[in-house]
Amino acid sequence: MFICCEEHIELAIDMYVDEIERAPEIIHIPVDKQEKKCQFCQKQGVYVVGN
């Protein structure tokens, strides 16, 4: 599972597919719950990529 910003969503999807070999579920994090940081750049996390 990856937490990522808008800029790194494609990278997170590609990495997930490479590791798990299936399409991930993509969940938008509500604005009031955006407390985690992007795992790639430390910006505000906007999506959770994973199942």
N, CA, C and O atoms as a CHARMM CRD file, in Angstrom:
* protein
*
  204
    1    1 MET  N      0.84400  -1.16400   0.00000 PROA 1      0.00000
    2    1 MET  CA     0.00000   0.00000   0.00000 PROA 1      0.00000
    3    1 MET  C      0.89500   1.23400   0.00000 PROA 1      0.00000
    4    1 MET  O      1.89300   1.29400   0.71800 PROA 1      0.00000
    5    2 PHE  N      0.52200   2.21200  -0.81300 PROA 2      0.00000
    6    2 PHE  CA     1.26900   3.46100  -0.91000 PROA 2      0.00000
    7    2 PHE  C      0.35300   4.63500  -0.62400 PROA 2      0.00000
    8    2 PHE  O     -0.80800   4.63500  -1.03400 PROA 2      0.00000
    9    3 ILE  N      0.85800   5.62200   0.06500 PROA 3      0.00000
   10    3 ILE  CA     0.17400   6.90200   0.22300 PROA 3      0.00000
   11    3 ILE  C      0.93200   7.87700  -0.65000 PROA 3      0.00000
   12    3 ILE  O      2.15400   7.98400  -0.55400 PROA 3      0.00000
   13    4 CYS  N      0.20500   8.59800  -1.51200 PROA 4      0.00000
   14    4 CYS  CA     0.89700   9.46200  -2.46000 PROA 4      0.00000
   15    4 CYS  C      0.12700  10.74600  -2.74500 PROA 4      0.00000
   16    4 CYS  O     -1.06900  10.85500  -2.47400 PROA 4      0.00000
   17    5 CYS  N      0.84700  11.70600  -3.29900 PROA 5      0.00000
   18    5 CYS  CA     0.25700  12.97000  -3.72900 PROA 5      0.00000
   19    5 CYS  C     -0.21900  12.82900  -5.18000 PROA 5      0.00000
   20    5 CYS  O     -0.03000  11.78800  -5.80800 PROA 5      0.00000
   21    6 GLU  N     -0.83600  13.89000  -5.69900 PROA 6      0.00000
   22    6 GLU  CA    -1.31300  13.90000  -7.09200 PROA 6      0.00000
   23    6 GLU  C     -0.17200  13.61200  -8.07000 PROA 6      0.00000
   24    6 GLU  O     -0.35300  12.88900  -9.04900 PROA 6      0.00000
   25    7 GLU  N      0.97400  14.17000  -7.80200 PROA 7      0.00000
   26    7 GLU  CA     2.12200  14.07200  -8.71100 PROA 7      0.00000
   27    7 GLU  C      2.65300  12.64500  -8.83400 PROA 7      0.00000
   28    7 GLU  O      3.15400  12.27000  -9.89400 PROA 7      0.00000
   29    8 HSD  N      2.55400  11.84800  -7.78100 PROA 8      0.00000
   30    8 HSD  CA     3.16400  10.52300  -7.77500 PROA 8      0.00000
   31    8 HSD  C      2.17400   9.36500  -7.86000 PROA 8      0.00000
   32    8 HSD  O      2.54400   8.22700  -7.57300 PROA 8      0.00000
   33    9 ILE  N      0.93400   9.62400  -8.24500 PROA 9      0.00000
   34    9 ILE  CA    -0.06400   8.55700  -8.33300 PROA 9      0.00000
   35    9 ILE  C      0.32400   7.49000  -9.36000 PROA 9      0.00000
   36    9 ILE  O      0.16300   6.29700  -9.10700 PROA 9      0.00000
   37   10 GLU  N      0.82900   7.91300 -10.50300 PROA 10     0.00000
   38   10 GLU  CA     1.21100   6.94400 -11.54100 PROA 10     0.00000
   39   10 GLU  C      2.37500   6.07300 -11.07400 PROA 10     0.00000
   40   10 GLU  O      2.38600   4.86900 -11.33100 PROA 10     0.00000
   41   11 LEU  N      3.33500   6.65800 -10.40300 PROA 11     0.00000
   42   11 LEU  CA     4.47200   5.89900  -9.87400 PROA 11     0.00000
   43   11 LEU  C      3.98800   4.87100  -8.85300 PROA 11     0.00000
   44   11 LEU  O      4.43200   3.72300  -8.87300 PROA 11     0.00000
   45   12 ALA  N      3.08600   5.27200  -7.96600 PROA 12     0.00000
   46   12 ALA  CA     2.55400   4.35100  -6.95800 PROA 12     0.00000
   47   12 ALA  C      1.80600   3.19200  -7.61200 PROA 12     0.00000
   48   12 ALA  O      1.96300   2.04100  -7.20400 PROA 12     0.00000
   49   13 ILE  N      1.00000   3.48900  -8.61700 PROA 13     0.00000
   50   13 ILE  CA     0.26600   2.43000  -9.32700 PROA 13     0.00000
   51   13 ILE  C      1.24600   1.46600  -9.98900 PROA 13     0.00000
   52   13 ILE  O      1.10200   0.25100  -9.85900 PROA 13     0.00000
   53   14 ASP  N      2.23900   1.99800 -10.69600 PROA 14     0.00000
   54   14 ASP  CA     3.23600   1.14800 -11.36300 PROA 14     0.00000
   55   14 ASP  C      3.97200   0.26200 -10.36500 PROA 14     0.00000
   56   14 ASP  O      4.16100  -0.92800 -10.61500 PROA 14     0.00000
   57   15 MET  N      4.38400   0.82700  -9.24700 PROA 15     0.00000
   58   15 MET  CA     5.11300   0.04300  -8.24100 PROA 15     0.00000
   59   15 MET  C      4.22300  -1.04400  -7.63600 PROA 15     0.00000
   60   15 MET  O      4.67700  -2.16400  -7.40400 PROA 15     0.00000
   61   16 TYR  N      2.96100  -0.71100  -7.38400 PROA 16     0.00000
   62   16 TYR  CA     2.03100  -1.69500  -6.83100 PROA 16     0.00000
   63   16 TYR  C      1.83600  -2.85700  -7.80000 PROA 16     0.00000
   64   16 TYR  O      1.90000  -4.02100  -7.40400 PROA 16     0.00000
   65   17 VAL  N      1.59900  -2.54000  -9.06200 PROA 17     0.00000
   66   17 VAL  CA     1.38900  -3.58100 -10.07900 PROA 17     0.00000
   67   17 VAL  C      2.64300  -4.44400 -10.22400 PROA 17     0.00000
   68   17 VAL  O      2.53500  -5.66200 -10.36700 PROA 17     0.00000
   69   18 ASP  N      3.82100  -3.83700 -10.19200 PROA 18     0.00000
   70   18 ASP  CA     5.06900  -4.60500 -10.28500 PROA 18     0.00000
   71   18 ASP  C      5.22000  -5.56900  -9.11200 PROA 18     0.00000
   72   18 ASP  O      5.66400  -6.70200  -9.29500 PROA 18     0.00000
   73   19 GLU  N      4.85500  -5.12900  -7.91200 PROA 19     0.00000
   74   19 GLU  CA     5.01700  -5.96400  -6.72100 PROA 19     0.00000
   75   19 GLU  C      3.92600  -7.02200  -6.57800 PROA 19     0.00000
   76   19 GLU  O      4.22700  -8.18000  -6.28900 PROA 19     0.00000
   77   20 ILE  N      2.66800  -6.64200  -6.77500 PROA 20     0.00000
   78   20 ILE  CA     1.53000  -7.51600  -6.48400 PROA 20     0.00000
   79   20 ILE  C      0.98200  -8.21800  -7.73200 PROA 20     0.00000
   80   20 ILE  O      0.31800  -9.24900  -7.62700 PROA 20     0.00000
   81   21 GLU  N      1.26100  -7.65800  -8.90000 PROA 21     0.00000
   82   21 GLU  CA     0.83500  -8.20800 -10.18300 PROA 21     0.00000
   83   21 GLU  C     -0.68700  -8.21500 -10.36100 PROA 21     0.00000
   84   21 GLU  O     -1.25000  -9.13600 -10.95300 PROA 21     0.00000
   85   22 ARG  N     -1.33600  -7.18100  -9.84100 PROA 22     0.00000
   86   22 ARG  CA    -2.76200  -6.96100 -10.09400 PROA 22     0.00000
   87   22 ARG  C     -3.06000  -5.47300  -9.90700 PROA 22     0.00000
   88   22 ARG  O     -2.27000  -4.73700  -9.31500 PROA 22     0.00000
   89   23 ALA  N     -4.19900  -5.05300 -10.41700 PROA 23     0.00000
   90   23 ALA  CA    -4.57100  -3.63300 -10.34600 PROA 23     0.00000
   91   23 ALA  C     -4.90100  -3.24300  -8.90700 PROA 23     0.00000
   92   23 ALA  O     -5.56700  -3.99800  -8.19900 PROA 23     0.00000
   93   24 PRO  N     -4.44400  -2.07400  -8.47000 PROA 24     0.00000
   94   24 PRO  CA    -4.72200  -1.63700  -7.10200 PROA 24     0.00000
   95   24 PRO  C     -6.07400  -0.95300  -6.98100 PROA 24     0.00000
   96   24 PRO  O     -6.64800  -0.49600  -7.97000 PROA 24     0.00000
   97   25 GLU  N     -6.56200  -0.89100  -5.77600 PROA 25     0.00000
   98   25 GLU  CA    -7.70800  -0.05700  -5.45200 PROA 25     0.00000
   99   25 GLU  C     -7.13300   1.32400  -5.14100 PROA 25     0.00000
  100   25 GLU  O     -6.13400   1.43000  -4.42900 PROA 25     0.00000
  101   26 ILE  N     -7.75000   2.38000  -5.66500 PROA 26     0.00000
  102   26 ILE  CA    -7.27800   3.74500  -5.43800 PROA 26     0.00000
  103   26 ILE  C     -8.34100   4.47900  -4.63700 PROA 26     0.00000
  104   26 ILE  O     -9.48100   4.62100  -5.07900 PROA 26     0.00000
  105   27 ILE  N     -7.95800   4.93900  -3.45800 PROA 27     0.00000
  106   27 ILE  CA    -8.89500   5.60800  -2.55800 PROA 27     0.00000
  107   27 ILE  C     -8.44500   7.04300  -2.35900 PROA 27     0.00000
  108   27 ILE  O     -7.29800   7.30100  -1.99500 PROA 27     0.00000
  109   28 HSD  N     -9.35800   7.97600  -2.60100 PROA 28     0.00000
  110   28 HSD  CA    -9.06700   9.39700  -2.36100 PROA 28     0.00000
  111   28 HSD  C     -9.22000   9.66000  -0.87100 PROA 28     0.00000
  112   28 HSD  O    -10.23400   9.29300  -0.27700 PROA 28     0.00000
  113   29 ILE  N     -8.22700  10.29000  -0.26500 PROA 29     0.00000
  114   29 ILE  CA    -8.27500  10.61100   1.15600 PROA 29     0.00000
  115   29 ILE  C     -9.05600  11.91500   1.32300 PROA 29     0.00000
  116   29 ILE  O     -8.69400  12.91900   0.71100 PROA 29     0.00000
  117   30 PRO  N    -10.11600  11.92900   2.13500 PROA 30     0.00000
  118   30 PRO  CA   -10.87000  13.17300   2.36200 PROA 30     0.00000
  119   30 PRO  C     -9.96200  14.26900   2.93100 PROA 30     0.00000
  120   30 PRO  O     -9.01900  13.98000   3.66700 PROA 30     0.00000
  121   31 VAL  N    -10.24700  15.49600   2.59300 PROA 31     0.00000
  122   31 VAL  CA    -9.41400  16.62900   2.99800 PROA 31     0.00000
  123   31 VAL  C     -9.21600  16.67000   4.51000 PROA 31     0.00000
  124   31 VAL  O     -8.11700  16.97000   4.97700 PROA 31     0.00000
  125   32 ASP  N    -10.24300  16.38000   5.26700 PROA 32     0.00000
  126   32 ASP  CA   -10.11600  16.44500   6.72900 PROA 32     0.00000
  127   32 ASP  C     -9.32300  15.28200   7.32100 PROA 32     0.00000
  128   32 ASP  O     -9.03600  15.28400   8.51800 PROA 32     0.00000
  129   33 LYS  N     -8.96800  14.29700   6.50900 PROA 33     0.00000
  130   33 LYS  CA    -8.19200  13.14300   6.97200 PROA 33     0.00000
  131   33 LYS  C     -6.78800  13.09500   6.35900 PROA 33     0.00000
  132   33 LYS  O     -6.07100  12.11300   6.55100 PROA 33     0.00000
  133   34 GLN  N     -6.38900  14.13000   5.63400 PROA 34     0.00000
  134   34 GLN  CA    -5.09500  14.13500   4.94400 PROA 34     0.00000
  135   34 GLN  C     -3.96500  14.50200   5.90300 PROA 34     0.00000
  136   34 GLN  O     -3.41300  15.60100   5.84000 PROA 34     0.00000
  137   35 GLU  N     -3.63000  13.56200   6.79500 PROA 35     0.00000
  138   35 GLU  CA    -2.57700  13.81300   7.76400 PROA 35     0.00000
  139   35 GLU  C     -1.26700  13.11100   7.40200 PROA 35     0.00000
  140   35 GLU  O     -0.21000  13.45300   7.93000 PROA 35     0.00000
  141   36 LYS  N     -1.34000  12.14200   6.51100 PROA 36     0.00000
  142   36 LYS  CA    -0.14300  11.40300   6.09800 PROA 36     0.00000
  143   36 LYS  C      0.54900  12.10600   4.94300 PROA 36     0.00000
  144   36 LYS  O     -0.07400  12.87200   4.20800 PROA 36     0.00000
  145   37 LYS  N      1.83800  11.84300   4.78800 PROA 37     0.00000
  146   37 LYS  CA     2.64500  12.45200   3.73300 PROA 37     0.00000
  147   37 LYS  C      2.87300  11.45300   2.60600 PROA 37     0.00000
  148   37 LYS  O      2.83800  10.24000   2.81300 PROA 37     0.00000
  149   38 CYS  N      3.10900  11.99100   1.39900 PROA 38     0.00000
  150   38 CYS  CA     3.46100  11.17200   0.23700 PROA 38     0.00000
  151   38 CYS  C      4.74500  10.41300   0.54700 PROA 38     0.00000
  152   38 CYS  O      5.69300  10.98300   1.08800 PROA 38     0.00000
  153   39 GLN  N      4.77600   9.14300   0.20900 PROA 39     0.00000
  154   39 GLN  CA     5.95300   8.32100   0.47000 PROA 39     0.00000
  155   39 GLN  C      7.10200   8.61600  -0.49400 PROA 39     0.00000
  156   39 GLN  O      8.21000   8.11800  -0.29900 PROA 39     0.00000
  157   40 PHE  N      6.85800   9.40200  -1.51000 PROA 40     0.00000
  158   40 PHE  CA     7.87800   9.67800  -2.51000 PROA 40     0.00000
  159   40 PHE  C      8.47600  11.06800  -2.38500 PROA 40     0.00000
  160   40 PHE  O      9.62300  11.27700  -2.78100 PROA 40     0.00000
  161   41 CYS  N      7.71600  12.03900  -1.83500 PROA 41     0.00000
  162   41 CYS  CA     8.22200  13.41900  -1.79400 PROA 41     0.00000
  163   41 CYS  C      7.87900  14.18500  -0.52100 PROA 41     0.00000
  164   41 CYS  O      8.32600  15.32000  -0.35600 PROA 41     0.00000
  165   42 GLN  N      7.10900  13.60100   0.37000 PROA 42     0.00000
  166   42 GLN  CA     6.71500  14.22400   1.64100 PROA 42     0.00000
  167   42 GLN  C      5.70200  15.37000   1.51300 PROA 42     0.00000
  168   42 GLN  O      5.48200  16.10700   2.47300 PROA 42     0.00000
  169   43 LYS  N      5.08600  15.52400   0.33400 PROA 43     0.00000
  170   43 LYS  CA     3.95700  16.45400   0.22000 PROA 43     0.00000
  171   43 LYS  C      2.75100  15.80000   0.88700 PROA 43     0.00000
  172   43 LYS  O      2.82100  14.65200   1.32500 PROA 43     0.00000
  173   44 GLN  N      1.65000  16.53400   0.96100 PROA 44     0.00000
  174   44 GLN  CA     0.42800  16.01900   1.56500 PROA 44     0.00000
  175   44 GLN  C     -0.08800  14.80700   0.79400 PROA 44     0.00000
  176   44 GLN  O     -0.21600  14.86700  -0.42800 PROA 44     0.00000
  177   45 GLY  N     -0.38600  13.71100   1.48500 PROA 45     0.00000
  178   45 GLY  CA    -0.92800  12.52000   0.84700 PROA 45     0.00000
  179   45 GLY  C     -2.37400  12.73100   0.43700 PROA 45     0.00000
  180   45 GLY  O     -3.18100  13.20700   1.23500 PROA 45     0.00000
  181   46 VAL  N     -2.70900  12.38400  -0.79800 PROA 46     0.00000
  182   46 VAL  CA    -4.04900  12.58400  -1.33300 PROA 46     0.00000
  183   46 VAL  C     -4.72300  11.24600  -1.67700 PROA 46     0.00000
  184   46 VAL  O     -5.95000  11.14400  -1.64300 PROA 46     0.00000
  185   47 TYR  N     -3.93500  10.23600  -2.00300 PROA 47     0.00000
  186   47 TYR  CA    -4.48000   8.92500  -2.39900 PROA 47     0.00000
  187   47 TYR  C     -3.80300   7.78900  -1.62700 PROA 47     0.00000
  188   47 TYR  O     -2.63600   7.87400  -1.24400 PROA 47     0.00000
  189   48 VAL  N     -4.57700   6.72900  -1.41600 PROA 48     0.00000
  190   48 VAL  CA    -4.05000   5.46400  -0.94500 PROA 48     0.00000
  191   48 VAL  C     -4.16100   4.50900  -2.11600 PROA 48     0.00000
  192   48 VAL  O     -5.24900   4.29900  -2.65200 PROA 48     0.00000
  193   49 VAL  N     -3.04500   3.93200  -2.51100 PROA 49     0.00000
  194   49 VAL  CA    -2.99100   2.98900  -3.63300 PROA 49     0.00000
  195   49 VAL  C     -2.68900   1.61400  -3.06000 PROA 49     0.00000
  196   49 VAL  O     -1.61000   1.39400  -2.51000 PROA 49     0.00000
  197   50 GLY  N     -3.62500   0.69300  -3.18100 PROA 50     0.00000
  198   50 GLY  CA    -3.44400  -0.64400  -2.66700 PROA 50     0.00000
  199   50 GLY  C     -4.77800  -1.31600  -2.42700 PROA 50     0.00000
  200   50 GLY  O     -5.83000  -0.69600  -2.58300 PROA 50     0.00000
  201   51 ASN  N     -4.73900  -2.57600  -2.05000 PROA 51     0.00000
  202   51 ASN  CA    -5.97100  -3.33700  -1.78000 PROA 51     0.00000
  203   51 ASN  C     -6.03800  -3.69900  -0.32300 PROA 51     0.00000
  204   51 ASN  O     -6.99600  -4.34000   0.11000 PROA 51     0.00000
